[in-house]
Amino acid sequence: MEIDEQHIAEPGLVVLDIIAADEDTVAVVLEGLQQQWATSGITPVSRTPGEAGVRARVYADIRRPSNLG
């Protein structure tokens, strides 16, 4: 996957590619990230035929805490 430099142009902005065994695991990880930082939220999960596991991408601003809590 290509990550465009504009997505991480400032310190504290990150792009995380989550790879897990199943959709439920990805959902738990994304929920945890969302509770800690300002994120792009729960994102679609994808599978690559012939490869094990699922993938999701999330954008986070680790300078700002989540508004959830």
N, C-alpha and C positions, 0 to 999 in steps of 0.2 A: 504494500500500500504506500502510496505517495502522500506525504504530509506537506501541504502548502505552507511556506514560511510565514505567511500572513497570520496563520492560526496561532503561532507561538512567537509573535514579533516582540512581545514585551516580557520582562521577567515575571514569573508567577503564573503565566498561562501555559497550560499543558494539554496535550492530546494523548489519550490513553487508549490503546487497543487492548481490549479484554478478550482473552481466549480461555474458554472453559469447556468442561465436558458436556454441559447441557444448558438449556435456556433458564432453568430455575437458578442455577449457580450464577449466571450472568446477572439476573435480576437482583439477587441478594447483594452482589458486589456493587452494582450501579446504585442501588438504594443506599448502601453505606456511604458511597462517595457523595451522593446527593445530600445526605444529612450532614456531611462535614464541610463541603465547599459549594460554591456557586457552580453548577454544572449545566450542561446542555440537556440534562434530564435522561429519562429512560429512552434508549435508542433502539432501533430495530436490530434484531439478531440475524446473522447470516450463516449459512453453511456452505462449504466448498465441497462439491462432489468428490468422493474418494479420500477425503481427509477427515480425521476424527475431530470431534468437537464443534463448537460454535464460536462466532466472533461478534463483537460489538465495539463501537468507537464512541468515546465520550470526550467532550471538551470541558476543561475545568479551569476556574480561576482560583488558585490556592491562596491568593491574597485576601479573598473575601469569604467570610464564613457563610454557611447556608442560611437562608431565611426561614428554614423549617423549625428551628428550635430555639 
